[in-house]
Amino acid sequence: MENLDPRLRNAPYFRCEKGDSSVPVCQKCETCVLAWNIFSTKQWFRRIGEVPRRKFLVSILEQLGSLYLLQYFQNILQTTQGKDFIYSRSRINLSRKEGKIVRSSLNQMLDKTVEQKMREILSWFARSTHRTKANYTLFLLQMCDPKLLLTAANVIRVLSLRQWNNLADYNVPYETSDVFWAASTKTASFPLSRASGKENSLESRRGEASNTDGQWKSSIQCIFEMNSLFSGKAGLSKAKYTPSNLLVDLDVVKDLSSGVSKYRDFIRSLPVHLSKYILSMLDKNSLNRCASVSQHWAMLVQQVKMELSMHPFIQSHITFLQGSYTKGIDPNYANKLFIPVPKITDNGKCIRVKNQKLKLRTKNDYNLWAAYQNQETQQVLMEERNIFCGTYNIRILSDTWDRNRVIHYSGGDLVAVSSNRKIQLLDVIQVKELPTEFRGHAGSVRALFLCEEENFLLSGSYDLSIRSWDLKSGACIRIFNGHQGTVTCMDLYKNRLVSGARDCQVKEWDIETGKCLKTFKHKDPILATKINDTYIVSSCERGLVKVWHVVSAQLVKTLSGHEGAVKCLCCDQWHLLSGSTDGLVMAWSMVGKYERCLMAYKHPKEVLHVALLFLRVISACADGKIRIYNFLNGNCLKVMKVNGRGDPVLSFFIQGNRMVINTESNILMFQFENIKWQYSMDQAKQKKKDKDEDREENDLTEVASRSSTQVFSPRDSMSSKQTVGQESLLSKPYRSRVFLKDTRAPTG
């Protein structure tokens, strides 16, 4: 204790009351013992582990034994209810498993001396006055980190509520609550002073002290009043503790410091949106009972009820907006028109127009007809439709996140899905996986092609092989070996299979024998390939698209224009589409050796899949949207957001009114409504017929008005003319025709 004298001079509140200049420390008074225990605790408290510190802190707080002290420290630790501490609470793990692990390590790390010191201090603390308890607890909290402060706040809150419940059982007079609330409303502090309690109480009555002393005196006075009121109850609480059980068990620490108990309103501690989400899962009766808990709960229940009542309304509007389309776009529109295609000679070369200069296309001239400048063309009859511009329903087939997932759908009820080396079939009607599994690849599957009608499945893998599987048994029928790199893409036409790999080669296979028929080479890895009865089209990472003749295996033309890798292709007899990482879908002609780009459709991010159907370009973009463009003029007819998260659309497959979509987070199926297509010629005839009927009605109306105004003619003739006019008016189905127009208007 003599070594503490220099430090005690800097702490005047811990100076010994009985000491003088010769003997500064008596080592016997309450102040000296408090100072010694504080400094000794500081020596070992920060050296021990987190769990023993938590045990000691909870044990100290349990020995406070005063309702006012608990409320005082609760006010001090009020800041732990802020958002930063709420986040810290979510990061603290107070499970029993952790406690058991730390307890075993505690026996290895702590010696019996530290535990004995804890018990000695707890024994002294239990016998100390409230003033000493307040001072020691304050210094102990100063040595705590934020996690321990959070633990202290939770423990004090639980202990305070227990004290109030015990007081209610003992029927304490109402005046005690007045004393408590009067004390809690003041910003009381506990400055460590040399003055005694009696002197302070007398000085507080006289009112001669300063403002700081007045606050301290009022605090001490409240302590004395509460001690006198609750002395009997405090004695009962202390009687439960003996020197052997002053250091609480770890399970008690967990229950008191977890922050989740019957003494805690956990809903108030959560963010509002999480609280409403939890309450929204209750039934109506439980929700009504929750409104009686507190004012905060009643406010949350009211908001939850309002949101639940609005949910059907919002769902109906979402269903309506899913089928919305750009103003002026008719989802029933269809037409047959002549489309220009290049004229070619016998050797495949295009015929140019003589003596005509090349002009730059303006915005108004940006269409397919203006694309063929200086080129002789011929007209081919084609059909256009505003496909997938109507309403649709959404079905979630799979909700598993996988950015490397590959699927294929060819119509029917099955979808082939691959994840890593595993291949499974998914039933789109019953939305469940079939038990058949296809195992055999040594590497991850990168390409699939499902042929449900022929009962087989093709898969290309990282292990350089292509395998053919039986759909019913899952057995491997045939293996196609020949690629020296990862197989990235496949396409099938009749009994001809074409595949592309990272070995910069495109191979044509016989599906029945498994033999490689032809090989076509690029200088870069292949990303996409397509085949039809005449041509094989392939694209690479450099951005080039090459068209090969199937029979002669000769390169017909090379299409260049993309500034990024071309990841997807689609072609028919007349046109070719290519989608690239540069955000463009380019349209080309498949006729002869015509190599100029016809149209370009811009996207905000890279294009991952593309399709051409009824002169409509359907593209999947990395921004999570599917767009439908008019192939002839480049206008965007509709934009469909696949999911709310905006995950990239990896691929989609169209069959009839179904569109199966693969994103990074799920697999969806869009089921579009059945549409009766209204061709433009039929619409023109219907409009002409309506005009003729309107003209006849106007003529009859004029006749009726004239016959009704002949006042000076004989009555018989007038009545007969009026009757004829009215019967002729009633004979025309005017109202029914107007009603049919009204019913057709929403669909048009």
VOGU-3710 file (C-alpha; in Angstrom, 3 decimals, decimal comma):
1> menldprlrn> 0,000/0,000/0,000  2,913/2,389/0,632  3,817/2,189/-3,077  0,400/3,587/-3,969  1,021/6,944/-2,244  2,354/8,792/-5,359  -0,641/7,657/-7,369  -3,081/8,434/-4,577  -1,928/12,037/-4,625  -3,248/12,299/-8,182
11> apyfrcekgd> -6,571/10,743/-7,068  -7,795/13,002/-4,230  -11,085/11,060/-3,886  -9,155/8,004/-2,679  -7,164/9,728/0,009  -7,413/8,129/3,371  -9,721/9,982/5,734  -7,729/9,000/8,845  -4,253/9,447/7,366  -1,920/12,442/7,804
21> ssvpvcqkce> 1,400/13,570/6,357  3,395/10,976/8,296  1,039/8,021/7,684  -0,863/8,755/4,411  -2,572/5,348/4,234  -4,226/3,546/7,144  -5,067/0,391/5,158  -8,196/-0,101/7,301  -10,819/2,475/6,343  -13,333/1,932/3,570
31> tcvlawnifs> -11,588/4,358/1,219  -8,219/2,625/1,528  -9,694/-0,812/0,956  -11,604/0,469/-2,089  -8,471/2,028/-3,564  -6,454/-1,121/-3,001  -9,086/-3,357/-4,600  -9,392/-1,070/-7,623  -5,669/-0,982/-8,268  -5,247/-4,703/-7,666
41> tkqwfrrige> -8,167/-5,520/-9,966  -6,565/-3,399/-12,665  -3,437/-5,558/-12,490  -5,132/-8,841/-13,393  -8,506/-7,950/-14,979  -7,144/-7,124/-18,445  -4,830/-10,126/-18,502  -7,485/-12,811/-18,221  -9,695/-14,121/-20,996  -12,991/-12,725/-22,234
51> vprrkflvsi> -15,226/-15,335/-20,603  -13,746/-15,028/-17,054  -13,966/-11,251/-17,339  -17,607/-11,597/-18,297  -18,226/-13,930/-15,356  -16,602/-11,517/-12,906  -18,498/-8,518/-14,288  -21,868/-10,298/-14,095  -21,072/-11,450/-10,554  -20,285/-7,865/-9,501
61> leqlgslyll> -23,497/-6,533/-11,027  -25,553/-9,184/-9,291  -24,144/-8,010/-5,922  -25,286/-4,395/-6,385  -28,504/-5,166/-4,502  -30,011/-1,711/-4,995  -32,718/-0,734/-7,427  -31,458/2,812/-7,621  -27,910/1,691/-8,409  -29,221/-0,536/-11,171
71> qyfqnilqtt> -31,224/2,324/-12,645  -28,238/4,645/-12,306  -25,936/2,344/-14,274  -28,703/1,649/-16,767  -28,850/5,373/-17,538  -25,070/5,472/-17,910  -25,125/2,553/-20,366  -28,075/3,921/-22,335  -25,776/4,550/-25,318  -25,477/0,806/-25,853
81> qgkdfiysrs> -28,933/0,902/-27,435  -27,598/2,835/-30,439  -27,319/1,390/-33,911  -23,583/0,725/-33,604  -24,099/-1,412/-30,519  -27,052/-3,187/-32,146  -24,712/-4,158/-34,985  -22,108/-5,262/-32,435  -24,758/-7,360/-30,690  -25,374/-9,240/-33,902
91> rinlsrkegk> -21,673/-10,076/-34,132  -21,362/-11,533/-30,606  -21,750/-15,299/-30,244  -22,964/-16,370/-26,824  -23,796/-19,977/-27,556  -23,308/-22,797/-25,122  -20,890/-24,464/-27,485  -18,554/-21,492/-27,332  -18,766/-21,400/-23,557  -17,776/-25,027/-23,219
101> ivrsslnqml> -14,774/-24,570/-25,473  -13,597/-21,499/-23,626  -14,137/-23,190/-20,262  -11,773/-25,980/-21,172  -9,164/-23,478/-22,307  -9,775/-21,431/-19,150  -8,579/-24,322/-16,960  -5,335/-24,332/-18,908  -4,872/-20,561/-18,972  -5,984/-19,366/-15,507
111> dktveqkmre> -4,466/-20,471/-12,260  -6,274/-20,836/-8,986  -4,802/-17,576/-7,672  -6,828/-15,341/-10,019  -10,044/-17,197/-9,262  -9,327/-16,868/-5,561  -8,793/-13,123/-5,988  -12,148/-12,894/-7,752  -13,885/-14,605/-4,843  -12,143/-12,391/-2,282
121> ilswfarsth> -13,189/-9,209/-4,096  -16,748/-10,476/-4,521  -16,916/-11,304/-0,817  -15,702/-7,798/0,070  -18,030/-6,216/-2,506  -21,088/-8,006/-1,120  -20,418/-6,525/2,372  -19,648/-2,978/1,120  -21,913/0,065/1,206  -23,753/1,335/-1,838
131> rtkanytlfl> -21,340/4,225/-2,232  -18,384/1,844/-2,383  -20,238/-0,434/-4,798  -20,996/2,485/-7,098  -17,368/3,683/-7,137  -15,902/0,222/-7,703  -18,405/-0,606/-10,439  -17,684/2,657/-12,249  -13,958/1,933/-12,360  -14,649/-1,640/-13,431
141> lqmcdpklll> -16,785/-0,431/-16,353  -13,956/1,886/-17,421  -11,772/-1,174/-18,013  -14,406/-2,933/-20,153  -14,386/-3,115/-23,934  -17,576/-2,489/-25,980  -18,594/-6,156/-25,820  -18,412/-6,190/-22,037  -20,302/-2,890/-21,857  -23,021/-4,467/-23,970
151> taanvirvls> -23,081/-7,444/-21,607  -23,296/-5,113/-18,599  -26,236/-3,229/-20,120  -28,156/-6,456/-20,753  -27,482/-7,800/-17,261  -28,465/-4,539/-15,547  -31,689/-4,397/-17,521  -32,665/-7,923/-16,482  -31,699/-7,388/-12,832  -33,630/-4,131/-12,685
161> lrqwnnlady> -36,785/-5,764/-13,968  -36,376/-8,612/-11,498  -36,117/-6,114/-8,648  -39,316/-4,389/-9,721  -41,137/-7,716/-9,986  -39,994/-8,636/-6,477  -41,153/-5,259/-5,118  -44,557/-5,776/-6,688  -44,838/-9,109/-4,877  -44,092/-7,438/-1,526
171> nvpyetsdvf> -46,676/-4,633/-2,070  -44,259/-1,715/-1,550  -46,156/1,609/-1,090  -46,602/3,793/-4,109  -44,341/6,501/-2,639  -41,294/4,364/-3,349  -41,916/4,594/-7,050  -42,100/8,356/-6,719  -38,715/8,367/-5,052  -37,309/6,086/-7,763
181> waastktasf> -38,600/8,070/-10,717  -37,557/11,336/-9,110  -34,056/9,997/-8,785  -33,936/8,519/-12,270  -34,928/11,748/-13,972  -31,919/13,583/-12,541  -28,511/13,322/-14,131  -27,008/11,916/-10,962  -23,292/11,229/-10,653  -21,122/9,613/-8,033
191> plsrasgken> -18,017/11,783/-7,485  -15,803/10,111/-4,941  -15,622/12,601/-2,062  -14,052/12,487/1,347  -17,217/13,720/3,038  -19,343/11,227/4,905  -22,930/10,392/4,167  -24,390/12,137/7,193  -22,544/15,388/6,558  -23,582/15,339/2,951
201> slesrrgeas> -27,228/14,786/3,856  -27,152/17,680/6,321  -25,477/19,978/3,816  -28,006/19,040/1,186  -30,847/20,002/3,530  -29,268/23,376/4,249  -28,741/24,070/0,519  -25,268/25,620/0,943  -23,319/23,400/-1,451  -22,467/24,060/-5,087
211> ntdgqwkssi> -24,369/22,636/-8,099  -22,096/19,622/-8,431  -22,234/18,887/-4,729  -26,008/19,316/-4,860  -26,290/16,641/-7,536  -24,074/14,322/-5,524  -26,003/14,965/-2,317  -29,336/14,295/-3,967  -27,964/11,038/-5,335  -26,651/9,915/-1,958
221> qcifemnslf> -29,899/10,958/-0,297  -31,863/8,858/-2,763  -29,557/5,923/-2,054  -30,187/6,204/1,663  -33,935/6,477/1,132  -34,009/3,474/-1,156  -31,819/1,481/1,201  -34,169/2,210/4,087  -37,196/1,242/2,007  -35,718/-1,914/0,480
231> sgkaglskak> -33,511/-3,029/3,328  -35,719/-6,011/4,065  -35,805/-7,100/0,466  -32,074/-6,586/0,019  -31,457/-8,779/3,010  -33,479/-11,528/1,419  -31,572/-11,257/-1,826  -28,207/-11,335/-0,109  -29,162/-14,348/1,936  -29,183/-16,434/-1,228
241> ytpsnllvdl> -25,459/-15,879/-1,861  -22,674/-17,498/0,121  -18,893/-17,041/-0,384  -18,817/-20,286/-2,331  -21,370/-19,268/-4,964  -20,596/-15,556/-5,402  -18,846/-16,272/-8,744  -21,755/-17,123/-11,017  -21,826/-20,064/-13,389  -21,319/-19,644/-17,137
251> dvvkdlssgv> -24,905/-20,655/-17,880  -26,155/-17,842/-15,657  -23,861/-15,432/-17,479  -25,305/-16,575/-20,783  -28,902/-16,185/-19,651  -28,324/-12,717/-18,221  -26,105/-11,285/-20,963  -27,640/-12,767/-24,091  -29,997/-9,822/-24,524  -32,828/-12,150/-25,591
261> skyrdfirsl> -35,079/-13,141/-22,701  -38,520/-12,608/-21,253  -37,286/-9,330/-19,795  -36,346/-7,920/-23,205  -38,497/-6,478/-26,011  -36,496/-7,810/-28,924  -38,866/-6,303/-31,507  -37,953/-2,786/-30,384  -34,252/-3,518/-30,826  -34,663/-4,637/-34,447
271> pvhlskyils> -34,908/-2,372/-37,483  -38,470/-1,508/-38,407  -38,528/-3,464/-41,662  -37,344/-6,641/-39,899  -39,898/-6,187/-37,124  -42,711/-5,843/-39,656  -41,452/-8,853/-41,578  -41,599/-11,000/-38,425  -45,067/-9,792/-37,488  -46,352/-10,295/-41,029
281> mldknslnrc> -45,884/-14,073/-40,649  -48,475/-14,236/-37,848  -52,138/-15,026/-38,338  -54,837/-12,406/-37,785  -55,687/-13,392/-34,206  -52,062/-13,364/-33,090  -51,540/-10,066/-34,851  -54,470/-8,515/-32,994  -53,064/-9,723/-29,671  -49,693/-8,200/-30,517
291> asvsqhwaml> -51,334/-4,789/-30,809  -52,006/-4,911/-27,041  -48,359/-5,365/-26,033  -47,185/-1,768/-26,277  -47,626/1,403/-28,275  -44,644/0,518/-30,454  -46,110/-2,891/-31,245  -49,505/-1,362/-31,965  -47,902/0,993/-34,508  -46,086/-1,895/-36,175
301> vqqvkmelsm> -49,255/-4,022/-36,262  -51,175/-1,204/-37,915  -48,543/-0,842/-40,617  -48,401/-4,595/-41,171  -52,177/-4,787/-41,555  -52,098/-1,954/-44,076  -49,365/-3,649/-46,102  -51,176/-6,986/-46,019  -54,370/-5,360/-47,232  -52,467/-3,699/-50,076
311> hpfiqshitf> -50,727/-6,916/-51,087  -53,533/-8,317/-53,301  -53,954/-4,923/-54,939  -50,235/-4,709/-55,702  -50,165/-8,273/-56,988  -53,001/-7,564/-59,397  -51,192/-4,493/-60,692  -47,967/-6,454/-61,065  -49,822/-9,042/-63,095  -51,226/-6,266/-65,235
321> lqgsytkgid> -47,851/-4,560/-65,676  -46,171/-7,841/-66,595  -48,301/-7,878/-69,665  -47,886/-4,193/-70,410  -46,235/-3,158/-73,621  -44,994/0,016/-75,231  -47,678/2,473/-76,171  -48,900/1,848/-79,662  -47,677/-1,778/-79,805  -50,420/-4,276/-80,553
331> pnyanklfip> -49,658/-7,721/-79,037  -52,029/-9,323/-81,577  -50,356/-7,733/-84,580  -49,263/-9,990/-87,465  -48,513/-9,321/-91,092  -47,146/-10,901/-94,225  -44,847/-8,684/-96,256  -42,046/-8,846/-98,778  -38,532/-8,529/-97,360  -35,500/-7,699/-99,527
341> vpkitdngkc> -32,638/-10,205/-99,750  -29,484/-9,903/-101,876  -29,427/-11,215/-105,433  -26,562/-13,589/-106,037  -24,906/-15,168/-109,023  -24,295/-18,847/-109,560  -20,937/-18,698/-107,749  -22,505/-17,005/-104,694  -21,339/-13,453/-105,350  -23,725/-10,562/-104,839
351> irvknqklkl> -24,822/-8,320/-107,694  -24,149/-4,605/-107,184  -26,091/-1,719/-108,696  -24,018/0,174/-111,256  -23,273/3,909/-111,065  -24,766/4,486/-107,617  -22,849/6,156/-104,792  -22,905/4,872/-101,237  -24,815/7,174/-98,860  -24,676/7,341/-95,096
361> rtkndynlwa> -27,870/6,211/-93,464  -29,648/8,793/-91,331  -31,834/8,047/-88,353  -34,959/8,082/-90,489  -33,356/5,746/-93,015  -32,325/3,179/-90,410  -34,225/0,132/-91,608  -33,645/-3,072/-93,493  -34,573/-1,614/-96,884  -31,994/1,158/-96,587
371> ayqnqetqqv> -29,329/-1,341/-95,545  -29,045/-2,779/-99,047  -27,416/0,191/-100,767  -25,733/-0,435/-104,137  -27,060/-3,967/-103,956  -29,570/-5,637/-106,187  -32,236/-7,403/-104,126  -35,131/-9,707/-104,590  -38,319/-9,807/-102,531  -39,143/-12,778/-100,306
381> lmeernifcg> -42,496/-13,163/-98,578  -42,079/-13,439/-94,805  -44,329/-13,239/-91,776  -43,900/-10,915/-88,821  -45,612/-11,075/-85,442  -45,402/-9,155/-82,181  -44,513/-12,303/-80,297  -44,199/-12,275/-76,496  -45,657/-8,791/-76,210  -48,764/-9,914/-74,307
391> tynirilsdt> -49,393/-11,028/-70,749  -47,645/-13,979/-69,136  -47,416/-15,974/-65,935  -44,180/-16,753/-64,120  -43,242/-20,108/-62,635  -40,041/-20,640/-60,644  -38,544/-23,994/-61,587  -35,415/-23,744/-59,440  -34,246/-21,168/-56,914  -30,602/-22,205/-56,496
401> wdrnrvihys> -27,802/-19,730/-57,168  -25,207/-21,009/-59,651  -23,439/-18,735/-62,103  -21,940/-21,704/-64,007  -25,260/-23,499/-64,518  -26,111/-24,664/-68,054  -29,601/-25,660/-69,199  -31,328/-26,691/-72,415  -35,002/-26,916/-73,310  -36,392/-28,208/-76,602
411> ggdlvavssn> -40,087/-28,242/-75,810  -42,048/-30,852/-73,955  -42,032/-31,201/-70,200  -38,327/-31,644/-69,411  -35,415/-29,258/-68,943  -31,834/-30,519/-68,807  -29,854/-28,823/-66,030  -26,156/-29,230/-65,285  -24,258/-28,046/-62,238  -20,569/-28,890/-62,189
421> rkiqlldviq> -20,377/-32,546/-63,319  -23,942/-33,416/-62,332  -26,727/-33,503/-64,944  -30,382/-33,808/-64,003  -33,784/-33,498/-65,643  -36,362/-31,034/-64,321  -40,099/-31,460/-64,901  -41,546/-28,039/-65,750  -45,136/-29,126/-65,083  -44,706/-30,703/-61,657
431> vkelptefrg> -41,650/-28,525/-60,824  -39,535/-31,351/-59,457  -36,310/-33,108/-60,336  -36,473/-36,564/-61,860  -34,482/-39,301/-60,118  -32,493/-40,081/-63,264  -28,880/-38,924/-62,974  -26,256/-38,754/-65,695  -22,790/-39,397/-64,293  -19,581/-40,082/-66,180
441> hagsvralfl> -17,900/-36,778/-67,016  -14,561/-36,157/-65,340  -14,946/-32,386/-65,639  -17,665/-29,785/-65,373  -20,351/-29,733/-68,064  -20,236/-26,613/-70,264  -22,817/-27,418/-72,995  -26,107/-29,342/-73,201  -28,529/-30,319/-75,918  -31,762/-32,117/-75,028
451> ceeenfllsg> -33,737/-34,028/-77,632  -36,790/-35,263/-75,766  -38,544/-36,609/-78,853  -35,611/-38,867/-79,750  -35,024/-39,812/-76,081  -31,372/-38,753/-75,797  -29,270/-36,000/-74,261  -25,929/-34,567/-75,399  -23,395/-33,003/-73,052  -20,024/-31,350/-73,657
461> sydlsirswd> -17,538/-31,137/-70,843  -14,276/-29,751/-69,538  -12,844/-33,281/-69,930  -12,695/-32,705/-73,749  -15,456/-35,244/-74,522  -19,058/-35,180/-75,716  -21,389/-37,832/-74,356  -24,778/-39,075/-75,527  -27,142/-40,286/-72,788  -30,367/-42,257/-72,677
471> lksgacirif> -33,073/-40,148/-71,018  -34,918/-42,976/-69,303  -32,039/-45,036/-67,915  -29,356/-42,350/-67,652  -26,829/-44,668/-69,330  -24,089/-43,308/-71,569  -24,790/-44,452/-75,141  -21,869/-42,946/-77,040  -18,748/-40,839/-76,459  -17,443/-38,338/-79,037
481> nghqgtvtcm> -13,669/-37,888/-78,653  -11,578/-35,540/-80,763  -11,474/-32,093/-79,196  -8,258/-30,943/-77,510  -9,968/-28,261/-75,419  -13,050/-27,680/-73,304  -16,253/-28,182/-75,280  -18,123/-24,859/-75,051  -21,094/-25,127/-77,445  -23,170/-27,593/-79,455
491> dlyknrlvsg> -26,001/-27,616/-81,966  -27,934/-30,383/-83,689  -29,646/-30,564/-87,063  -31,254/-33,888/-88,001  -28,469/-36,468/-87,556  -25,627/-33,933/-87,729  -23,996/-32,582/-84,565  -21,704/-29,569/-84,592  -19,532/-28,666/-81,604  -17,062/-25,910/-80,734
501> ardcqvkewd> -14,269/-25,982/-78,182  -11,455/-23,918/-76,748  -9,017/-25,706/-79,040  -10,171/-23,237/-81,747  -11,870/-26,017/-83,704  -15,410/-26,641/-84,893  -16,255/-30,275/-85,567  -19,160/-31,910/-87,362  -20,187/-35,356/-86,100  -22,464/-38,166/-87,174
511> ietgkclktf> -24,845/-38,593/-84,246  -25,455/-42,273/-84,982  -21,877/-43,494/-85,396  -20,012/-40,919/-83,293  -17,466/-40,273/-86,072  -16,026/-36,832/-86,815  -16,946/-35,868/-90,367  -15,336/-32,438/-90,805  -13,207/-30,006/-88,833  -13,246/-26,201/-89,230
521> khkdpilatk> -10,521/-24,076/-87,637  -10,396/-20,615/-86,061  -7,458/-18,782/-84,529  -9,260/-18,239/-81,212  -11,409/-20,333/-78,847  -14,916/-21,056/-80,088  -17,836/-19,650/-78,081  -20,935/-20,386/-80,217  -21,905/-22,468/-83,211  -25,061/-23,191/-85,250
531> indtyivssc> -25,935/-25,556/-88,097  -28,698/-25,823/-90,687  -29,109/-27,761/-93,910  -26,640/-25,564/-95,825  -24,262/-23,721/-93,495  -22,348/-24,016/-90,252  -21,838/-20,741/-88,398  -19,248/-20,295/-85,666  -17,947/-17,404/-83,546  -14,817/-16,896/-81,455
541> erglvkvwhv> -13,354/-14,735/-78,714  -11,814/-12,302/-81,219  -15,274/-11,203/-82,353  -15,261/-12,853/-85,770  -18,159/-14,852/-87,182  -17,411/-17,405/-89,879  -19,884/-19,109/-92,201  -18,896/-22,506/-93,606  -20,555/-24,589/-96,288  -21,673/-27,951/-94,937
551> vsaqlvktls> -21,095/-30,015/-98,088  -17,866/-28,501/-99,414  -16,446/-27,556/-95,966  -15,266/-24,270/-97,526  -15,297/-20,909/-95,777  -18,065/-18,863/-97,374  -17,459/-15,528/-95,595  -16,073/-13,928/-92,465  -18,212/-11,338/-90,712  -16,311/-8,712/-88,725
561> ghegavkclc> -17,744/-5,749/-86,864  -17,919/-6,684/-83,204  -15,400/-5,210/-80,773  -15,769/-8,014/-78,243  -16,152/-11,755/-78,060  -19,253/-13,106/-79,796  -21,009/-15,324/-77,240  -24,264/-16,237/-79,031  -25,595/-16,865/-82,520  -28,947/-17,462/-84,189
571> cdqwhllsgs> -29,695/-17,999/-87,837  -32,389/-19,048/-90,269  -32,470/-19,453/-94,019  -32,080/-15,728/-94,747  -30,630/-13,911/-91,754  -28,045/-14,309/-88,990  -27,827/-12,659/-85,558  -24,683/-12,373/-83,420  -24,525/-11,107/-79,820  -21,310/-9,868/-78,276
581> tdglvmawsm> -19,739/-8,576/-75,081  -19,638/-5,111/-76,673  -23,404/-4,833/-76,007  -24,472/-5,128/-79,657  -26,625/-7,605/-81,538  -25,744/-7,414/-85,229  -27,891/-8,675/-88,069  -26,283/-10,167/-91,172  -27,486/-11,770/-94,375  -27,035/-15,498/-94,819
591> vgkyerclma> -27,396/-15,212/-98,604  -24,234/-15,740/-100,616  -21,111/-13,770/-99,716  -22,818/-10,576/-98,595  -20,734/-9,446/-95,589  -22,116/-6,039/-94,658  -23,970/-5,553/-91,357  -27,658/-4,948/-91,950  -28,845/-3,762/-88,514  -27,454/-3,281/-85,011
601> ykhpkevlhv> -29,397/-3,401/-81,744  -27,730/-1,722/-78,775  -27,763/-3,010/-75,165  -26,412/-1,491/-71,925  -24,297/-4,579/-71,122  -23,006/-7,703/-72,827  -25,450/-9,874/-74,751  -25,506/-13,486/-73,557  -28,228/-15,064/-75,707  -30,164/-14,141/-78,837
611> allflrvisa> -33,005/-15,544/-80,929  -34,749/-14,590/-84,177  -38,417/-15,468/-84,577  -41,067/-13,977/-86,895  -38,834/-10,988/-87,732  -38,422/-10,187/-84,028  -35,050/-10,131/-82,268  -35,179/-11,529/-78,718  -32,040/-10,880/-76,672  -30,871/-11,650/-73,137
621> cadgkiriyn> -28,595/-9,104/-71,519  -26,301/-9,113/-68,490  -28,456/-6,387/-66,900  -31,117/-9,017/-66,135  -33,583/-8,037/-68,873  -34,950/-9,635/-72,020  -35,640/-7,256/-74,903  -37,740/-7,695/-78,028  -36,748/-5,650/-81,086  -38,349/-5,196/-84,470
631> flngnclkvm> -35,880/-6,752/-86,881  -36,927/-4,442/-89,702  -36,423/-1,006/-88,087  -34,577/-1,654/-84,788  -37,364/-0,369/-82,510  -37,503/-1,911/-79,037  -41,031/-3,259/-78,592  -40,825/-4,618/-75,047  -38,428/-4,966/-72,107  -39,019/-7,764/-69,593
641> kvngrgdpvl> -37,204/-7,722/-66,243  -36,657/-11,357/-65,358  -36,298/-10,993/-61,568  -36,100/-8,279/-58,954  -32,428/-8,890/-58,197  -31,314/-7,982/-61,713  -29,164/-11,101/-62,138  -27,696/-11,647/-65,623  -29,826/-13,737/-67,959  -27,464/-16,516/-69,032
651> sffiqgnrmv> -29,737/-18,127/-71,629  -33,340/-18,707/-72,655  -35,170/-21,218/-74,840  -38,437/-20,706/-76,713  -40,975/-23,327/-77,613  -44,522/-22,282/-78,481  -45,860/-19,961/-75,794  -43,213/-20,992/-73,273  -39,930/-19,287/-72,538  -37,557/-21,087/-70,134
661> intesnilmf> -34,966/-18,683/-68,716  -31,717/-19,417/-66,916  -30,265/-16,748/-64,620  -27,486/-16,844/-62,050  -29,961/-17,200/-59,184  -32,874/-19,254/-60,565  -34,587/-20,972/-63,490  -37,897/-19,444/-64,582  -40,613/-20,296/-67,053  -42,714/-17,569/-68,676
671> qfenikwqys> -46,041/-18,931/-69,900  -47,561/-16,451/-72,361  -51,210/-16,239/-73,211  -52,634/-17,785/-76,346  -53,131/-15,084/-78,962  -55,311/-15,051/-82,020  -53,177/-13,178/-84,509  -54,858/-10,343/-86,393  -53,182/-9,857/-89,726  -53,037/-6,370/-91,162
681> mdqakqkkkd> -55,052/-7,329/-94,275  -57,913/-8,599/-92,121  -57,736/-5,452/-90,042  -57,920/-3,278/-93,159  -60,957/-5,174/-94,412  -62,638/-4,870/-91,022  -61,993/-1,110/-90,947  -63,402/-0,715/-94,451  -66,490/-2,705/-93,464  -66,963/-0,540/-90,353
691> kdedreendl> -66,732/2,614/-92,446  -69,369/1,319/-94,876  -71,711/0,491/-91,995  -71,194/3,934/-90,479  -71,984/5,557/-93,825  -75,217/3,560/-94,177  -76,275/4,481/-90,659  -75,664/8,161/-91,337  -77,783/7,993/-94,505  -80,632/6,276/-92,647
701> tevasrsstq> -80,447/8,825/-89,876  -80,800/11,649/-92,390  -83,799/9,927/-93,972  -85,461/9,516/-90,586  -84,881/13,155/-89,679  -86,356/14,345/-92,964  -89,465/12,160/-92,592  -90,007/13,391/-89,014  -89,873/17,076/-90,096  -92,590/16,841/-92,806
711> vfsprdsmss> -95,273/18,594/-90,754  -97,537/19,749/-93,605  -97,778/16,397/-95,329  -100,739/14,089/-94,683  -100,670/12,291/-91,323  -100,778/8,822/-92,821  -97,818/9,361/-95,078  -95,833/10,972/-92,252  -96,520/8,157/-89,804  -95,705/5,541/-92,406
721> kqtvgqesll> -92,376/7,208/-93,235  -91,495/7,559/-89,571  -92,302/3,918/-88,956  -90,184/2,805/-91,887  -87,286/4,986/-90,721  -87,427/3,773/-87,132  -87,709/0,114/-88,154  -84,734/0,512/-90,451  -82,729/2,076/-87,615  -83,634/-0,697/-85,188
731> skpyrsrvfl> -82,845/-3,353/-87,744  -79,163/-2,282/-87,790  -77,114/-3,794/-84,969  -75,534/-0,465/-84,035  -75,214/-1,028/-80,293  -73,841/-4,543/-80,648  -71,198/-3,358/-83,113  -70,049/-0,604/-80,765  -69,849/-3,106/-77,923  -67,654/-5,388/-80,014
741> kdtraptg> -65,352/-2,480/-80,705  -65,063/-1,801/-77,007  -64,227/-5,419/-76,264  -61,575/-5,462/-78,955  -59,957/-2,252/-77,806  -58,064/-3,622/-74,783  -56,616/-6,453/-76,846  -55,514/-4,148/-79,626
//
